[in-house]
Structures are given as structure tokens and as C-alpha cells.
């Protein structure tokens, strides 16, 4: 069920009145039932997988608190193996056996393994990471185990953030669910604005930019037009930002309307001035998850420069692989890992960001190019396609003409019209905070809301188009 669809609107019309009328346990039951129906709309057969994953971790957390040292390790192992096993089976097994089959003839082995044909459950990577982290936190003694199965299931299945995050920690969202919703007029007002802004970013900006990006990245042969490829790379960077952060805005807004607060997942990432700064701003919940459950356990920042570099590289490599079973994601992760390693090697462990406005602007412009090139690999349909597009970008170094073509000029004008208002919003938010509309007088809020709504409905590309991160 996609937020920007009429089906979701119908769902909310049915879900909302009983939710507002019910109290206590009945309200929690209705929230869980609604969340499972929301998820089941994508593929009802995978509701059982969600329940099983949550059930294993709920029991494992309770048993860790009651067991001795050996028992605690065994229950933790059960949780980790189960979650990673599910991820492998549904997300990576087909890729794994395909690669094994390609390798066998070179080893002189006849025959091949049967390649599984499974449908990837929507949001699998998000809810398995969220559920598994609760068990790890209990094992570390950082959080008590959930005592109520209903509350825990509500935490895992909470429909606003179920399929694309933020990846919530049990210490942040679970206590809210246990206590019950805390609706206020200000929370509802700000939530409605977040929903509207998220719709605008998805429908008007992201989906319209997608129409410019797709012909370049999905072409059978890589374009030799330097300007067009460069613009498509920039456009996709803005598209994926508005698509993903737009989903997060809607998720956080709907959660506020329900009386809950979700974590901030994006903090103006294209103002980042270094690789470290980028990952403090982009997909914050995943960055923190990788830091706490991979980078630190691997010895990051604690055992010398070489160990830190190795931990950074492995963390980002696995972070890339988390996005999907493809060499393009592996390269994307390794690329960002290398950028982080070089940043630390050149600027030191505790380097500060530029303080002057021109220094920040220059560093942010450079960092945007670094980020955008990584997104070229992220978007490409294959490693071969990514490399061919990279050759086009490198062609001016070998004497190729860089005069803008007619197609590039048209693409530039389209991007300017679509993304220009976004740039204005981003600059205003940098100056006045991430929700500047709340500072406006009511008489000015209404026309701004009308402009966002009408541009989404009238000028938006389409309703019901899936969000990019649903595939992860």
C-alpha cells in the first residue's frame, strides 16, 4: 500500500475514526490490525514472515534476561541467525546461486544449482534490522526486553515506518507505544505539514525527475553525451533524496497524527561538507545502526588507524550490500567506504567542518559531486552500464567535446523548473529550521499549503508510483 495512492487514502478513512475513538488495549489492537492489513496489501502471504521474525526476537529478548551466560549467547545467536537467514533466503539466495553457477564451469564442474525464484518481501531489510537490534540491545544490557507481545508487535509492524523506515530503536518508539499515543494540536498540525511536504517531494519533484533520469540510465547503450549523463546523475541524486526523504516525511507526519514521534532520518544531506558529515545527514537511522552494530564491534576508532580503516571499509561494503544483491551496490558501498577512509587519512580523526559561508559552499559543492557519482553506480542497471556511463563522464579528459547538446539543454531547463523550488525550500530550512512553515502566520500557511497541494496533484507525475526504497 503506497502512501501516495488512493488505496492508502481509503485505508485511512476506514482506520482513522475507530483509532481516535478507542482507548487502551483496544486502540493498540486496532493499530496492530491496521498495520498488518497495511503490510498485507502488498503481499498477504508475507504477513506470516513478519510475525515469525518478530516472534523469534520477542521470545529471544525475554529469554536472554532470564538465562545464564551460555543461554544468553545461544538466544542471541538464534535471533541473529534467524534474521540474517531470512535476509539471505529472500534477498540474496538467487544472486548467490547464480554467481556459483557461473563459477562452476571454470572449476571444471558440470551441472548447476537450482536458482530460487522468490519474491522479495517489501521492507524486509528494514524490519529485520529493527527487530534484531532489540535483541542485541537486551543482550548488551542497554534496554529491558519488551514485556507485552502486543506492544512489541506494534513496534515492529507500526505501519507509517514499516516498509522504508526510519529504522527505529526500541528505546525510542517502544516506550511510546507502551504508554499510548500522546496527540496534541501542535503535533497534529506539524504532522499534517510533514505529510503535505512529503507528498510534494515525492509527486512533484522525485517522480518528475524520474522521467528525465530513466531514459539515460535505462537505455540499452550508454549515452556519449557528457552533459546529458552529468545532468541525469545530478537529477537522480535529487530524485532519490526527494523520494526517500519524502517517504520519511509522510511517515513521520502520519505518526504524529497518530500521536507518536519517529526519528529524523534526513537532515539536508546535500549541505554536507565531508563524507563524515554526509553520513550524519543521510539515512541517519541506517547510519547509526551500522555504526552501533557493525563499525564499533569491528573495532572502529578504538584500535589504531589501520583497524579503523578496515572497520570503515567493511561497514560501508556491507551497508552497500544491505541495499540489494548487485555488484553496483557493492561498488557503491566500497566507494563510500573509501571516501570515509581517505577523509580520515587526509583531515585527521577529529577534523572540523568549514566555518565560513564560502568554505561551506565550496565543500558542499564538491561533496555533492562525490555523492552524485556514487549514486550513478546505485542507479545503474549493471556494473557494465555504470562503467560505460563513467567513461562518458571521463571523456573530456581525453579530448571529447563538452559543448552542451540540445538534449542536455532541454534536460537542464526541466531540472531547473522541477528542482528550483526544492533548492529554495532547502535554503529556507537551513536558515529557519527543518519545519519553517510552522513559523509562518496562519494567513500565509494556507496559500503555501494550497500551492504545495495543487502542484502535487496537478503537476505531479502520477499517483501510486512505488517509492524507490520499497525494493530494499
Secondary structure, DSSP 8 states (H G I E B T S, - for coil): --TTSHHHHHHHHHHHHHHHH--HHHHHHHHHHHHHHHHHTT-GGGHHHHHHHHHHHHHHHHHHHHS-HHHHHHHHHHHHHHHHHHHIIIIIHHHHHHHHHHHHGGGT--S----------TTHHHHHHHHHHHHHHHHHTSS---S-HHHHHHHHH-GGGTTT-----IIIIIHHHHH-----HHHHHHHHHHHHHHHHIIIIIIHHHHHHHHHHHSSSS----HHHHHHHHHHHHHHHHHHHHHHHHHHHHHHHHHT-------S-GGG--SHHHHTTTSSHHHHHHHIIIIITTTTTTTSHHHHHHHHHHHHHHHHHHHT-SSHHHHHHHHHHHHHHHHHHHHH-TT-----SHHHHHHHHHHHHHHHHHHHHHHH-SSHHHHHHHHHHHHGGGGT------HHHHHHHHHHHHHHHHHHHHHHHHHHH-TTGGGGS-HHHHHHHHHHHHHHHHHHSS-SS---GGGG-
